[in-house]
Amino acid sequence: MREFENIVIGRSSIPALMLTILLMMAIVAASGIYWRRKHKEQTNLRYLIAGAVGFMVSARVLELGVHYFCIIMDNPVSRFINGNTAVFVLYGITMAGVFEECGRYIILKHILKKDRTPENAVMYGIGHGGVEIFAVILPTFVIYLVVAVAFSGGAAEETLAALKITEDTAAAALPFVQAAASFDYGMMALNVVERLLAMLSHIGLTVIVFCSVFTNRKRYLTFAILLHMLLDTLPALYQRGAVPLWTVEIWIALWTAAIGYAAVRFYKEMKAR
């Protein structure tokens, strides 16, 4: 437990974490409010809600259920996947692409049968990306903020007791506490930009999947799955320590631009019809 006594919370950690949380919330709120006000007649809030529910069901229930067996549990399948970087990456990007894009397709085709407008496809994408921020990303930063505030008091023993960090959990908690202590404005900018790109990619992929429903051509669904897989390739490699972080950020920016370009073209074609 001595390692925690040497932890010093950076001067910018707490304000940077607070700004990160506020800016991520602003991304979601501004996206939804702007698009709804601009296209009030062509949009329905059902699509926003459906996007949020669709992400939770496809990515956080069904996909995580498969991960539990294939990654988390100790069995021959998980040992094979975790023991081979190429297999791990291929498995991860395939599951993400198939579950999220097929989830969008099923909901847009079989549940949301009314008000099928390109504008509503964007609303669905905002709901999908927005709930990922609120349900998956923000809780981590809130915990970082709580940890940073707690350790800023300087009384290590009392802080460890308050956070319920014991000898058994110290090894797992230490990297988390160190990350909160070292958080700064540069990391804030990196995380906010990454979430903005993620939101744009979710919107773009939704428009492409919606085009598959709109035109009744499943090849666009396949196209969306492949784009999603390509987008996630370097992040998956980064999880294995195979590539540096800066290459991941460039990769994500490039593929988000490619997804955006394709989505804008599909959007305009659907509007022209």
N, C-alpha and C positions, 0 to 999 in steps of 0.2 A: 504493500500500500504506500510505500515511500515515494513511488513515482508520482503520485498525485500531489505530494507536498511541493514538488518543484514546478507545478503547472502555474503559469502566469497568464491571465486573460489579457489579450491584446487590447490596447486602448480603443481600437476601432471595431472590435468584435461585436459588442452589443449593438451599437448603432447600425453597423453593417447588416447584422442579422435582422434587425427590426425593419430596415429599409427593404431587404430582400423579401420578407414576408408581405410587406405592403405593396411592393411593385408586382409581385406575382399575383396577388389578389386583383390589382389594377388591370393586369393583362386580361384576365377573364372578364371582369366587369366592363371594361372599356370595349372589348370585342363584342360582347353580347348587346350592350346598349347601343353602340354605334350601328351595328348591322340591323338591329330591330327598328331603330328610328329611321334608317335610310330606306328600308324595304318593309314597312309595316304592313302594307296590303298584300305582299307576296310571301310573308313569313308567318309561321305559327309556332308558339312556344312549345307545342307538343314535340316538335323536332329537337329542340334544345334539351328537353327532359329525356327524350328517348336516347339522345346521344350519350347523356350521362349514365343512364341505366344500362345502355348497351356496353359501354366500357367496363362498368363494374361486373356485369355478368360474364362477358367474353374474356376479359383480361384478368380480373381479380378473383373470379370464381372458377370458371372452366379451365382456363390456361394454368392457373396456379394449382388446380387439382392434378393436372397432368405433371406439372413440375414436382409436386410432392412425391409422386411415384418415381419419376425418371431422374430427379436430381437430389432431392432431400433424403428420401428413404435409402437405407443401405440394402441394396440388392444387386444382382449381376448387371442389370440395365443401367442403374445409376453409377456403378463403378466403371462401366465401360465409357459412358458419356463424360463423366468427370475426369477420367484418366486420359482423355485424348482431346487436345485443344481444337483440332479441326472438327471433330464430331460434336463437341460442346457448342461451338459457334454455329455449325449448320443446324443443329437441333434448336438452339435458342432463336435464331432468326426465322426459322421455318414456323415454329410455334407462334411467335409474335405476329408474323405476317398472316398466317392462316386464321388464327383465332380472331384477331381484331378486324381484318378485312371481311371475312365471312360473317362475322357478327354484324358488321355494318350492313352487308348485303341482305342478310335474312330479315333484319328489322326494316330496312328501307323497302324491301320488296313485298314482304308478307304481313307486316304489321302496319306500317305507315302507308296506307293505300290512297289517302286523300291529300290534297294540297301538294302534289309532287312538283315542286318548282325548284330550279337551281338555287334560288335564294334559301330555300329550306334545307338544302344539302349543306350549305355553309353553316346554318344554324345548328344542324346536327353535329358538324365538326367542332363547333365552338363548345357544345355540350360535352362531347367526347374528350376534347383536350382540356376543357375547364375542370371537369371532375377529376382528371388525373392530377392536376395541380392541387386541388383542395383535399383529395382523399389520399394521395400517395406522396406528393412532394412536400407540401406545407407542414404536415405533422413532423417530418424530420427536422425542419428548420425551427419549428416551435420548440422541440426538445433541445436542439442546439442552444436556443436562446435561454431556455430555463437553466440549462447546465452552465452557460456562461455567466448568467446573473448570480447563480448559486456560488460558483467558485470565485466570483469577483470580490466576495466578502473576505476571503483570505483564510478563513478557519477551515482547514482541510478536513479534520476529523468530523466536525459537526456537519459539513457539507456532504461528506460521504454517507453519513448516517441518514441525513435528510433525503438523499437520493437513493437510499437503500442499496448502496454499492458495498459488497462484502468481499472477503478474501476469495470466495468462489467465483464471483462475477467481475472481479477487478480486471482480469486480463482482457475480457471482452469489452468492458466499459472504457478502458484507457484510450484506445484509438478514437473513440467517439468524443471523449472529453478533450483530447488534443485537437481534434478537428474544430470543435467549438471555440477553443482558446485561440487558434491561429486564423480564424475566419476574418477576412478583411474586405476592403472595398473592391479589390481586384477580383476576389472570389465571388463577391456579390454580383459584379457586372457579368462574369462568366456564367453564373447560374441563371441570371435573369435573361440573358441573351439566349441561352440554351433552351429555356422554357418558352420563349417567344418563338424560336425556330420550331420547337415541338408542336406548339399550337398551330403554326402555319402548315406544318406537314400533316397534322391531323385533319385540318380543313381541306387541304389539297387532296389527300387520299379519299376523303369522304365524297368530294365532288366526282372523282374518277369512278368510285364504286357506284355512286348515284347514276352516272352516265351508263353504267352497265345495266342498271334497272330501267332507266329511261329509254334506252335503245334496244333492250332485251338481247344484249350481246355480252356473253360471259367472258369474252376475251379481255374486256376492260377490268373485270374482277381479277383475272389472272395477272394483268398488268399492274394493278394496285398491290397485289401480294408480292410480286417481284420487287417493286419499288420499295416496299416496306422492308423486305429482307435486305436489300442493298443498303438502305439507310441505317439499319441496325448492325451491319457487319463489323465495322470498326469499333463501335461501342462494346460489342461482344468480345472482340479481341482484346480490348482494353481491360475488360474484367479478368482476363487471363494474364494480364501483364505483358502482352505481346507487342503493344504499340504505345507510344507516349500520348498524353492527353491532348496536346496541341494538334496532332494529326486527326484525332477524333472530332474536334471542334470544326476543323476545316472540312472534313468529310461530311459532317452533318449539314454544314452550311451549303455545300455544293449540291447535295442530294435534295435538300429542302428547296433550293432554287429550281432544280430539275422537276420536282413534283409540282411546284407552284406554276412553272411554265406549262406543263401538261394540263394541269387543272384549269388554268385560265382559258386555254384553247377549248377544252371540253365544255366549260361553262358558257363561252360565247357561242359555240355550236348549238348547245341546248337552247339558249335564249333565242337564237335565230330560228329555231323550229317552232 
